[in-house]
Amino acid sequence: MTDTNRQNKQALWVFRMGFVWLFLFMGSPRIAATETSEAPNFQTQEHTISGYVTEKGSGELLLGVSLYVPELRLGTVSNDYGFYSLTLPEGKHTLIVSYIGYAAQQYTLELTEDTVLDFTLDSSTEQLDEVVVTADPQLQESKVTQMSTLKLEPKTVEDVPALLGEKDVLKTLQLLPGISGGSDGSAGFFVRGGTPDQNLIILDDAVVYNSNHLFGFLSVFNGDAIKSVEAFKGGFPARFGGRLSSVIKIDMKDGNKEQLTGKFNVGLVSSSLLLEGPINKGKTSFIFSGRRTYADVLAKPFLPSGLNAGYYFADFNFKVHHIFDADNKLYWSNYFGEDKFFSDERESNGDRFKARLGWGNITSSLRWNHRFSNKFFSNTSLIYSNYRFRIRQEEQIDGINNIFRTSSGINDYTLKTDFNYYPNPNHSVRFGLLGTVHNFTPQRLFIRDTFLEDQDTEQELNSFEGAAFVEDDWKITDRMNLSAGLRFSYFKQNVTSYQNLEPRLGLAYRINPTLALKGSYANMNQYVHLLSSSGIGLPTDLWVSTTDNVRPQRAEQFALGLAKDFADDAYSLSLEGYYKTMDDIIEYQEGASFLVLDDLDTASEVDWEDNITAGKGWAYGAELLLRKKKGPFTGWLGYTLAWSQRQFDDLNQGRRFNARYDRRHDISLVGIYKPSDRITFSANWVYSSGVNYTLPDIARLNPNSGLPISNRFDRFGNGFFGSVETGEFTNQRNNFQGEANHRLDLGIQFHKKREKSLRTWGISIYNAYARKNPFFYYTDQTSVDTDGDQFGDAMRTELNRVALLVFVPSINYTLKF
């Protein structure tokens, strides 16, 4: 299909959807009410209650709090900044305010005029039995329009077993269906058949381009400073854009406005400290968290003489929240994180070899919240985001210095504003716009060689990305909710510009009070790309821009599902199926990569645009999630059945092939048991199909005797250790699927509450039954004895496996004060 035909078809679809949406939005709630006896019919004067919901004892603003009037079957939830607005008929009403992990509250209101009413919730679960209320529909999966969304409580992250005792948000998300991990132990993740760069990770409005510490084993997010985590896998609201596969929205705490509190954690590889408290009590608060590993310090005594080498990471969060008055609030949020590897080796003859490898992120967000009225709320943000990657090699031989330096990075400068409008109880409207200036440095290279002239080159790209959006969540009847949105995106680099309309649609129909049928459609465009090597080794990643020659990636995703809630809201079940197509996705050409370290003479001539190719992708599958949310025992069972394929004219002889992380099956079973407030037991078991690798001359390879690999072919004819005599093309893309991954993680925590503190000892075991899950594979030449003597007279190419995380125990100590 040509671009013109595609745009015409898209425009026609948008026009039809826009017409329906406009008709629905312009319709009066009273008219809608006459069409069904189930919808409330207001004939009296209406008034609006609005305000903020905070946490008792800290003043922390709470997002996603449910406010519900049972007799009217009307309610709302607080927005990302704790603000809510609810319009009700004049008279006496019962209002229930509830939030997971907090004591529900019940209020009786005599509403005669517009009222500003703030609520404070107590996090003490001991009060939960004091108020008996009916189940809150706003918290039920079957009552929420949005589908393909997962919310993760920070407390859950603290409870599940963790690698090396490091509580990790992104690894906990990998335990949920549709979100797959990479290599064993990696914090990198893949959502519904996408690639890492297709995940939009947002920390307090700022984009985080690299989310990994410790070469991917840990994420950059310190769980102690996080207030909420929300993951969107499909049906994306129109306010989000720029990525194809997912949105991970992470919000930091605002800081305690009443008293100074803190948390100190000591683990095997790192320690962390969190402090939060008032600068001006009740008005201004701060929060600071810092974390650093001491692997470099622990390893130093064991290094040989003459070698100074090590690795460490560190990250810091700092945030200030100030309340000017009831209508104006200011937030200043900052993050800094860095990983460094260094090696300095001195030979006895005076020769010296130095190497440095580093990468990290910096983000800063300045946000202003303003309440115009009890129905109109705005948020304006000024955002800076930076990612950088650096390599430096230096050698001094016989008094001669040779230097190689290369780096890449990206700087973003963003201005964004959005508005929340609550015209009546059945509508929640959100609209806004943003503009981002991207400054890319795909490669900065410096080479100093004694026998060559100095080479100092730099590639730089500047581009602009803008967007405007509008979305409306409308309760049409008690049974049907519609969420419709439209996003216009614009991108300009050099003389080329791209404009795209991105329609979004979600629909939920309640078959009965606890069962709903949901559907969604999302159209997405992506203007920044991550080039990643697909070989056996660890990848080196490069962020690049859409250009005159490189088109934006595009995707369409359809999803259909069922959501079921059970008695007392203790259990919930969701089942979803999805189908996604992707166009103009990019990949390295055969044999190309970002760095050519073994050929420094030609490294400066490498142009990333000449080394890539564009193609298509498909992803489809089904996801099941069964959760238990209440009681001393909680947890979930998740299962994903998925397919993900790619096709490039310049790769794999133009044949369609399985994507690197095409995983047919993913299973996760998580259980958390708290028999008392003094002890927490936890366990999770995971299983996933093997990762795909590209192996050269696979027909000539032999598996190591320790590898349970057999000869087989996939649906595209890719052979595993096929026969050379067949003459078939054996060196296909991702022609080898590694072994399945599975492991059991166990954890136990002992809590002791003192008058002003809480002490916790945590013990966990990662991979408790010592499964040798593959981290990567490599080939090796082995001598083979063919004539029975003691000497090998033939060479055999063998495939070998590296397994790193085999039975990893850990212990950590935490003190909250």
C-alpha positions in Angstrom: 0.0 0.0 0.0 1.4 3.4 -0.9 1.8 6.2 1.6 -1.0 8.2 -0.1 -3.4 5.3 0.0 -2.5 4.6 3.6 -3.0 8.2 4.6 -6.4 8.4 2.8 -7.6 5.2 4.5 -6.4 6.5 7.9 -8.0 9.9 7.3 -11.4 8.2 6.4 -11.2 6.1 9.5 -10.4 9.1 11.7 -13.3 11.1 10.1 -15.7 8.3 10.9 -14.5 7.9 14.5 -14.4 11.6 15.0 -18.0 12.0 13.8 -19.1 9.3 16.3 -17.0 10.7 19.1 -18.4 14.3 18.4 -21.9 13.0 18.5 -21.4 11.2 21.7 -19.6 14.0 23.4 -22.2 16.6 22.4 -25.0 14.5 23.6 -26.5 15.6 26.9 -26.3 13.2 29.9 -30.0 13.8 30.5 -30.8 12.6 27.0 -28.6 9.6 27.5 -30.4 8.9 30.8 -33.8 8.8 29.1 -32.6 6.1 26.7 -31.9 3.6 29.5 -33.5 3.2 32.9 -30.1 2.4 34.4 -28.5 5.8 34.0 -29.2 8.4 36.7 -31.6 11.1 35.6 -30.9 14.4 37.3 -33.8 16.9 37.3 -32.6 19.0 40.3 -29.9 21.6 40.5 -26.3 20.2 40.5 -23.3 21.3 42.5 -19.6 20.3 42.3 -17.4 19.1 45.1 -13.6 19.2 44.4 -10.3 19.2 46.2 -7.3 17.1 47.0 -6.7 13.7 48.6 -3.6 13.3 50.8 -2.0 10.8 53.1 -2.4 11.3 56.9 0.9 12.1 58.6 2.9 13.0 55.5 0.7 15.2 53.4 1.6 13.1 50.3 -0.9 13.7 47.5 -2.6 10.4 46.4 -3.4 9.6 42.8 -6.0 7.1 41.7 -8.2 7.4 44.9 -11.8 6.4 44.3 -14.6 8.7 45.4 -18.0 7.0 44.9 -21.7 7.7 45.7 -23.4 4.3 45.8 -27.1 5.4 45.6 -26.4 7.4 42.4 -23.8 4.9 41.0 -21.5 7.9 40.3 -17.9 8.4 41.1 -14.5 9.6 40.0 -10.8 9.1 40.8 -8.2 11.6 41.8 -5.8 12.6 39.0 -2.0 12.3 38.9 -1.7 15.2 41.3 -4.3 14.1 43.8 -7.1 16.5 42.5 -10.7 15.3 42.0 -13.9 16.9 40.8 -17.4 15.3 41.1 -20.7 17.0 40.1 -23.8 15.7 42.0 -27.5 16.8 42.3 -28.4 19.0 45.2 -29.3 17.2 48.4 -28.0 14.6 50.9 -25.5 12.0 49.7 -23.2 9.3 51.1 -19.7 9.5 49.7 -17.2 6.7 50.1 -13.5 7.5 49.7 -11.2 4.5 49.3 -7.7 3.5 48.1 -5.8 0.2 48.2 -3.8 0.0 51.4 -5.6 2.8 53.1 -8.6 2.8 55.5 -11.9 3.5 53.6 -13.8 6.5 54.8 -17.5 7.2 54.6 -19.0 10.8 54.6 -22.5 12.2 54.6 -22.8 15.4 52.5 -25.6 18.0 52.5 -24.9 19.6 49.1 -26.4 23.0 48.6 -23.6 24.8 46.7 -20.3 24.1 45.0 -17.9 22.9 47.8 -14.1 22.5 48.1 -13.5 19.4 50.3 -10.1 17.9 50.9 -9.7 14.3 52.2 -7.0 12.7 54.3 -6.6 8.9 54.2 -4.9 6.9 56.9 -2.5 4.2 55.7 -3.1 2.1 58.8 -4.8 -1.1 57.7 -5.9 -1.8 61.3 -8.8 0.6 60.6 -10.2 -1.3 57.6 -12.8 -3.2 59.6 -14.1 -0.1 61.4 -16.1 1.0 58.3 -18.3 -1.5 56.5 -18.9 -0.4 53.0 -20.1 -2.1 49.8 -17.6 -3.0 47.2 -16.3 0.1 45.4 -17.0 -0.4 41.7 -14.3 2.2 40.7 -11.6 -0.3 42.0 -13.0 -3.2 40.1 -11.4 -4.3 36.8 -14.8 -4.7 35.2 -15.8 -1.1 35.9 -12.7 0.6 34.4 -12.8 1.6 30.7 -9.1 1.4 30.1 -7.7 -2.0 29.2 -4.2 -3.4 28.8 -3.1 -1.5 32.0 -1.2 -2.8 35.0 -0.8 -0.9 38.3 2.0 -1.8 40.6 2.0 -0.8 44.3 5.5 0.0 45.7 4.7 -2.3 48.6 4.4 -5.2 46.2 7.9 -4.4 44.9 9.2 -4.6 48.4 7.6 -7.9 49.1 8.6 -10.1 46.1 12.0 -11.8 46.1 14.7 -9.9 44.3 18.1 -10.5 42.8 20.9 -9.5 45.2 18.2 -8.1 47.5 17.7 -5.1 45.2 14.0 -4.3 45.0 13.4 -3.5 41.3 10.3 -2.0 39.7 11.1 -3.1 36.2 11.9 -6.7 37.2 8.6 -6.9 39.1 6.7 -5.7 36.0 8.3 -8.6 34.2 6.3 -10.9 36.4 3.1 -9.7 34.8 1.7 -11.0 31.5 2.7 -9.3 28.2 5.9 -7.9 29.7 8.9 -10.2 29.0 12.5 -10.0 30.3 15.6 -10.3 28.1 18.5 -12.5 29.1 18.4 -14.3 32.4 18.5 -11.7 35.2 18.2 -8.7 32.9 16.1 -5.7 33.8 15.5 -5.0 30.1 12.0 -5.8 29.0 9.9 -6.3 25.8 6.2 -5.7 25.6 3.9 -7.5 23.2 6.5 -8.4 20.7 8.2 -5.0 20.6 11.8 -3.9 21.1 13.4 -2.0 24.0 13.3 1.4 22.3 9.5 1.0 21.8 8.9 1.3 25.5 8.3 4.9 26.7 9.6 5.2 30.3 8.6 8.3 32.1 9.8 9.5 35.5 7.8 12.5 36.8 7.1 13.6 33.2 10.7 13.2 32.0 11.7 10.5 29.5 14.4 8.0 30.7 16.3 6.7 27.7 18.4 4.1 29.5 16.8 2.2 32.3 19.6 -0.2 33.3 22.4 -0.4 35.9 25.0 -3.2 36.2 25.0 -4.1 32.5 21.3 -4.7 32.6 21.0 -6.7 35.8 19.3 -3.9 37.7 17.1 -0.9 36.8 18.0 2.7 37.5 14.9 3.3 39.7 15.3 3.3 43.5 12.1 1.8 44.7 12.3 3.7 48.0 11.5 7.0 46.3 8.7 5.7 44.1 5.0 6.5 44.8 3.3 4.7 42.0 3.9 2.7 38.8 1.5 2.3 35.9 2.2 0.3 32.7 0.1 0.6 29.5 0.5 -2.2 27.0 -2.2 -1.1 24.6 -5.2 1.1 24.2 -2.9 4.0 25.0 -4.6 7.3 26.1 -4.0 10.1 23.6 -1.8 12.0 26.0 0.9 9.4 25.5 2.9 9.0 22.2 6.2 8.6 20.6 6.5 4.8 21.2 4.9 1.7 19.8 4.8 -0.9 22.5 4.3 0.4 26.0 4.2 3.4 28.4 5.7 2.9 31.9 4.7 5.8 34.0 6.6 6.2 37.3 5.9 8.9 39.9 8.2 9.9 42.7 7.0 10.7 46.2 6.5 14.4 47.0 8.1 14.3 50.4 6.7 14.3 54.0 5.3 17.8 54.9 4.8 17.0 58.6 7.9 15.4 59.9 11.4 14.2 59.0 11.5 10.5 58.1 13.9 8.2 56.4 15.0 4.8 55.3 18.4 3.2 55.3 19.1 -0.1 53.4 22.3 -2.2 53.4 22.6 -5.0 50.8 25.2 -7.3 49.4 26.1 -5.1 46.4 24.8 -1.6 47.3 23.4 0.6 50.0 20.8 3.3 49.9 19.5 6.2 51.9 16.2 8.1 51.7 15.3 11.2 53.6 12.1 13.2 53.4 10.6 16.0 55.4 9.3 19.5 55.6 11.2 22.6 54.7 8.2 24.7 55.7 5.8 22.5 57.6 2.6 21.9 55.8 3.7 24.0 52.8 7.1 22.8 51.4 8.6 19.4 51.5 11.7 17.6 50.1 12.7 14.1 49.4 16.2 12.8 48.7 17.4 9.3 47.9 20.8 8.0 47.0 22.2 4.6 46.1 25.7 3.3 45.3 27.2 -0.1 44.8 30.5 -1.0 46.4 31.5 -3.8 44.1 34.7 -1.9 43.1 35.7 -1.6 46.8 35.0 -5.3 47.6 36.9 -6.5 44.5 40.0 -4.3 45.0 41.9 -6.6 47.5 41.6 -9.5 45.1 43.1 -7.8 42.0 46.6 -8.8 40.9 49.4 -6.4 41.5 49.7 -3.7 38.8 45.9 -3.8 37.9 43.5 -1.2 39.2 40.0 -2.1 37.8 36.5 -2.0 39.0 32.8 -1.2 38.3 30.3 0.8 40.2 26.9 2.5 39.7 25.3 5.4 41.6 21.9 7.2 41.4 20.3 10.1 43.1 16.8 11.4 43.3 15.9 14.9 44.6 12.5 16.5 44.7 10.9 19.6 46.2 7.2 20.2 46.4 5.8 23.7 47.4 2.2 24.7 47.9 1.6 28.4 47.2 -2.1 28.2 48.0 -5.1 25.9 47.4 -4.9 26.6 43.7 -1.2 26.6 42.9 1.5 23.9 43.5 5.1 23.7 42.3 7.2 20.5 41.8 10.9 20.3 41.0 12.0 16.7 40.4 15.6 15.6 39.5 17.4 12.3 38.8 21.0 11.6 38.2 22.4 8.1 37.5 25.7 6.8 36.2 27.5 3.5 35.6 31.3 3.4 35.3 33.7 0.6 34.5 37.5 1.3 34.6 40.7 -0.6 34.1 44.3 0.7 34.5 47.0 -1.9 34.0 50.7 -1.2 34.4 53.4 -3.6 33.1 56.7 -4.0 34.8 58.5 -2.5 31.7 56.5 0.8 32.1 53.8 0.1 29.5 50.3 1.1 30.5 46.8 0.2 29.3 43.7 2.2 30.4 40.0 1.7 29.5 36.9 3.5 30.6 33.3 2.7 29.9 30.4 4.8 31.2 26.7 5.6 30.6 24.0 7.4 32.5 20.9 9.6 32.6 20.0 13.0 33.9 16.5 14.3 34.1 14.9 17.4 35.6 11.2 18.4 35.6 9.8 21.7 36.8 6.0 21.4 37.0 3.3 23.9 38.0 -0.2 22.8 38.9 -3.0 25.3 38.7 -6.7 24.9 39.6 -8.8 27.3 37.6 -12.1 26.2 39.1 -13.7 23.2 40.7 -14.0 21.6 37.2 -10.8 22.8 35.5 -7.2 21.8 36.4 -3.9 22.3 34.5 -0.4 21.1 34.7 2.5 22.8 32.9 6.0 21.2 32.8 9.5 22.3 31.7 11.5 19.1 31.2 15.2 18.2 30.5 16.4 14.7 29.7 19.9 13.5 28.9 21.4 10.2 28.1 25.1 9.6 27.3 27.4 6.7 26.5 31.2 6.9 26.5 34.2 4.7 25.8 37.8 5.6 26.2 40.9 3.4 25.5 44.4 4.6 25.9 47.7 2.7 25.6 51.2 3.8 26.3 53.9 1.6 24.7 57.6 2.5 24.7 56.6 6.1 25.6 54.1 6.4 22.7 50.5 7.2 23.4 47.6 6.0 21.3 44.0 7.1 22.2 40.6 6.1 21.1 37.5 7.9 22.4 33.9 7.5 21.2 30.6 8.6 22.6 26.9 9.0 21.8 24.1 10.7 23.5 20.8 12.6 23.3 19.5 15.8 25.0 15.8 16.7 25.1 14.3 20.0 26.0 10.5 19.8 26.4 7.7 22.3 27.2 4.4 20.6 27.9 1.0 21.6 29.2 -2.2 19.6 29.7 -5.7 20.3 31.1 -8.3 18.2 33.0 -11.9 19.2 32.6 -14.9 17.6 34.4 -18.0 19.0 32.7 -20.4 16.6 34.5 -20.3 13.2 36.3 -20.3 11.3 33.0 -17.4 13.0 31.3 -13.8 13.4 32.1 -11.9 15.4 29.4 -8.2 15.9 29.0 -6.4 17.9 26.4 -3.0 19.5 25.9 0.1 20.0 23.7 3.9 19.6 24.0 7.0 20.5 22.1 10.4 18.8 22.3 13.8 19.8 20.8 16.0 16.7 20.3 19.7 17.1 20.1 21.2 13.8 19.0 24.9 12.9 18.8 24.9 9.5 17.1 28.7 9.3 17.3 31.5 11.5 18.5 34.9 10.0 17.6 38.5 10.9 18.4 41.5 8.7 17.4 45.2 9.5 18.0 47.6 7.1 16.5 51.3 7.6 16.2 51.4 6.6 12.6 48.3 8.4 11.5 46.9 11.9 11.6 44.5 12.7 14.5 40.9 12.0 13.6 38.2 14.1 15.4 34.7 13.7 14.0 31.3 14.3 15.3 27.8 13.5 14.0 25.0 15.7 15.2 21.3 15.9 14.5 18.8 18.4 15.7 15.1 17.8 15.4 11.8 19.0 16.7 8.9 16.9 17.9 5.5 18.3 18.7 2.0 16.9 19.6 -1.5 18.0 20.5 -4.1 15.7 22.0 -7.6 15.5 23.3 -9.3 12.5 25.1 -12.6 11.9 26.7 -13.7 9.2 29.1 -17.5 9.1 28.9 -19.9 7.0 30.9 -22.7 6.5 28.3 -24.8 4.3 30.5 -24.3 2.2 33.7 -23.3 -0.6 31.4 -21.2 1.2 28.7 -18.2 3.4 28.9 -16.3 5.0 26.0 -12.8 6.4 26.0 -12.0 8.2 22.7 -8.9 10.2 21.9 -7.1 11.8 19.0 -3.4 12.8 18.9 -1.7 14.9 16.2 2.1 14.4 16.1 4.6 16.4 14.2 8.3 15.9 13.6 10.8 17.9 11.7 14.5 17.2 11.0 16.5 19.2 8.4 14.1 19.9 5.5 11.8 16.9 6.0 8.7 16.9 8.2 6.3 14.2 9.2 2.7 14.7 10.3 0.5 11.9 11.6 -3.0 11.6 13.2 -3.1 8.9 15.9 -6.7 7.9 16.8 -7.3 6.0 20.1 -10.5 4.2 21.1 -11.5 2.1 24.1 -14.9 0.6 24.9 -16.1 -1.3 27.9 -19.5 -3.0 28.1 -20.6 -4.6 31.4 -22.4 -7.8 30.8 -23.3 -8.0 34.4 -22.1 -6.1 37.6 -18.9 -8.1 37.7 -18.2 -9.0 34.1 -17.2 -6.7 31.3 -16.3 -7.0 27.7 -13.6 -4.5 26.5 -12.0 -3.5 23.2 -9.4 -1.0 22.1 -7.6 0.4 19.1 -4.4 2.5 19.1 -2.4 4.1 16.3 1.2 5.1 17.3 4.2 6.7 15.7 7.8 6.7 16.9 10.3 9.3 15.8 13.4 8.2 17.8 15.0 4.8 17.4 17.5 2.5 19.2 20.0 0.6 17.1 20.9 -2.6 18.9 23.3 -5.4 17.8 21.5 -8.7 17.5 24.6 -11.0 17.8 25.3 -13.4 20.7 27.2 -11.0 22.8 26.0 -8.0 24.8 24.6 -5.2 22.6 25.9 -1.6 22.3 23.0 0.7 21.8 22.8 3.8 19.8 19.9 6.4 19.9 19.2 8.0 16.5 16.6 10.3 15.0 14.1 10.0 12.2 15.8 11.8 9.3 15.3 12.6 5.6 16.2 9.0 4.9 14.8 7.2 8.0 11.1 7.3 8.3 9.2 7.1 11.7 8.1 3.7 12.9 4.4 3.1 12.9 2.1 0.6 14.6 -1.6 -0.3 14.9 -2.8 -2.4 17.7 -6.2 -4.0 18.3 -7.2 -5.7 21.5 -10.2 -7.5 22.9 -10.7 -8.8 26.4 -12.8 -9.8 29.3 -12.5 -8.5 32.9 -14.2 -10.4 35.8 -14.4 -9.5 39.5 -15.3 -12.0 42.2 -16.9 -11.9 45.6 -15.7 -9.1 47.9 -13.2 -8.0 45.3 -10.7 -10.5 46.6 -10.1 -11.9 43.2 -10.0 -10.5 39.7 -9.5 -12.2 36.3 -8.6 -10.6 33.0 -8.2 -12.2 29.6 -7.0 -10.3 26.6 -6.1 -11.0 23.0 -4.2 -8.5 20.7 -2.9 -8.1 17.2 -0.3 -5.5 16.3 1.3 -4.5 13.0 4.5 -2.4 12.7 5.9 -0.6 9.7 9.3 1.1 9.0 11.0 -0.5 12.0 14.8 -0.4 11.6 17.6 -2.9 12.1 21.3 -3.1 11.4 22.2 -4.5 8.0 24.1 -7.8 8.0 27.5 -7.4 9.6 27.0 -3.8 10.5 27.4 -2.3 14.0 27.9 0.9 15.9 31.6 0.4 16.8 34.4 -1.0 14.7 37.0 -1.3 17.4 39.1 -3.8 15.5 39.5 -1.4 12.6 40.2 2.1 13.9 41.4 3.3 10.5 37.8 3.1 9.1 35.8 3.7 12.3 35.5 7.4 11.5 33.9 6.6 8.2 31.0 4.6 9.6 27.7 6.4 9.1 24.8 4.8 10.9 22.2 5.7 8.2 24.2 3.6 5.7 24.2 0.6 8.0 20.5 0.2 8.7 17.5 -1.2 6.8 13.8 -0.8 7.3 11.1 -3.5 7.4 7.9 -4.7 8.9 6.8 -6.5 12.1 3.9 -8.5 13.4 3.0 -9.4 17.0 -0.1 -11.2 18.3 -1.1 -13.3 21.2 -3.2 -13.7 24.4 -2.7 -12.8 28.0 -4.3 -14.2 31.2 -4.0 -12.6 34.7 -5.6 -14.0 37.8 -5.0 -11.9 41.0 -5.8 -12.3 44.7 -5.8 -8.9 46.2 -7.0 -9.3 49.8 -6.2 -11.3 52.8 -3.0 -12.5 54.4 -2.2 -14.4 51.2 -2.0 -12.4 48.0 -0.4 -12.9 44.5 -1.2 -13.6 40.9 -0.9 -16.1 38.1 0.1 -14.7 34.7 0.3 -16.5 31.4 1.3 -15.1 27.9 1.0 -16.9 24.6 2.7 -14.8 22.0 4.2 -14.6 18.4 6.5 -11.9 17.1 8.0 -11.8 13.5 9.9 -9.4 11.3 10.6 -9.0 7.6 13.3 -6.9 5.9 14.0 -6.9 2.2 17.8 -6.6 3.0 17.9 -9.3 5.7 17.5 -13.0 5.7 17.1 -13.1 1.9 13.9 -11.1 2.4 12.3 -14.0 4.3 10.1 -13.5 7.3 11.7 -14.7 10.6 11.0 -14.8 14.3 12.1 -11.7 16.2 14.9 -12.1 18.8 12.6 -12.1 21.7 9.7 -14.0 20.1 8.7 -16.2 23.1 5.9 -18.6 22.7 5.1 -19.1 26.4 5.6 -16.9 29.5 4.3 -18.1 32.9 4.7 -16.3 36.2 3.3 -17.5 39.6 3.7 -15.0 42.5 2.7 -15.6 46.1 3.1 -13.3 49.2 2.0 -14.6 52.6 1.8 -12.4 55.7 0.7 -14.5 58.7 1.4 -11.5 61.0 2.9 -8.1 60.9 6.3 -9.6 62.0 7.0 -11.8 59.0 6.5 -11.9 55.3 7.0 -15.0 53.1 7.2 -14.7 49.3 8.0 -16.8 46.3 7.8 -16.6 42.5 8.2 -19.2 39.8 8.7 -18.1 36.2 9.0 -20.0 32.9 9.7 -18.6 29.4 10.5 -20.0 26.0 14.1 -19.5 24.8 15.6 -16.4 23.2 16.4 -16.5 19.5 20.0 -16.0 18.4 21.7 -15.7 15.0 24.5 -18.3 14.7 26.8 -18.5 11.6 27.0 -21.8 9.6 24.6 -23.5 12.0 24.6 -26.7 10.0 28.2 -27.2 10.8 27.8 -26.7 14.6 27.6 -29.4 17.2 26.0 -28.8 20.5 28.2 -29.3 23.6 27.4 -32.6 25.3 26.0 -30.6 28.2 23.4 -28.8 26.2 19.9 -30.3 25.8 19.5 -29.1 22.2 18.0 -31.2 19.5 17.6 -30.9 15.7 14.4 -29.1 14.7 13.0 -26.5 12.3 10.7 -23.6 12.9 7.7 -22.5 10.8 9.9 -20.5 8.5 12.3 -23.3 7.8 15.1 -22.1 10.0 17.1 -25.2 10.9 18.7 -26.1 14.2 21.9 -28.0 13.3 20.7 -29.0 9.9 22.6 -31.0 7.2 25.1 -29.3 5.0 24.3 -31.6 2.1 20.8 -30.3 1.8 22.1 -27.1 0.3 19.5 -25.1 2.2 20.2 -21.6 3.5 21.3 -22.4 7.1 22.6 -19.0 8.1 19.2 -17.4 8.6 18.3 -14.6 10.9 17.6 -15.8 14.5 18.1 -19.3 13.3 18.7 -20.8 16.8 16.4 -20.8 19.8 18.0 -21.1 23.1 16.9 -23.3 26.0 13.8 -22.4 28.0 14.3 -20.3 31.1 12.7 -21.2 34.4 13.6 -20.6 38.1 12.2 -20.4 41.6 12.9 -17.3 43.8 12.3 -17.4 47.6 12.2 -14.7 50.1 11.5 -14.1 53.8 11.4 -10.8 55.8 11.5 -10.4 59.5 10.0 -7.1 60.8 10.3 -5.6 64.2 8.4 -2.4 65.1 9.8 -0.1 67.6 8.4 3.1 69.0 9.7 5.4 66.2 11.2 2.9 63.7 10.7 -0.3 61.8 13.6 -2.8 61.3 13.5 -5.4 58.6 15.9 -8.3 57.9 15.4 -9.8 54.4 16.8 -13.0 53.1 16.2 -14.2 49.5 17.4 -16.8 47.1 17.4 -16.1 43.4 17.1 -19.3 41.3 16.7 -21.6 44.3 17.0 -24.9 42.4 20.1 -23.7 40.5 18.8 -23.9 37.0 21.5 -23.1 34.5 19.6 -20.6 32.4 21.5 -19.3 29.4 22.9 -15.8 29.6 24.4 -16.1 26.1 25.9 -18.7 23.8 29.2 -18.8 22.0 31.1 -21.1 19.6 34.5 -22.7 20.2 36.9 -24.9 18.3 37.5 -28.3 19.9 40.0 -31.0 18.9 38.4 -34.3 18.0 40.1 -37.7 17.9 39.0 -39.5 14.7 41.5 -42.4 14.4 41.6 -43.7 17.9 45.0 -42.4 19.0 45.6 -39.9 21.8 45.9 -36.9 19.6 43.1 -34.9 18.1 43.4 -34.7 14.3 40.2 -32.8 13.4 38.5 -29.6 14.6 35.0 -29.6 15.7 33.0 -26.4 16.1 30.9 -26.6 19.3 28.2 -24.4 20.7 28.6 -23.5 24.4 26.5 -21.8 26.9 27.3 -19.2 29.6 25.0 -19.3 32.7 25.7 -16.6 35.3 23.0 -16.5 37.9 22.9 -20.0 39.4 21.7 -20.0 43.0 22.3 -16.5 44.2 21.5 -15.9 47.9 21.4 -12.5 49.4 20.7 -10.7 52.7 19.8 -7.1 53.4 18.9 -4.9 56.4 16.4 -2.0 56.3 15.7 0.6 58.9 12.7 3.0 58.6 12.6 5.9 60.9 
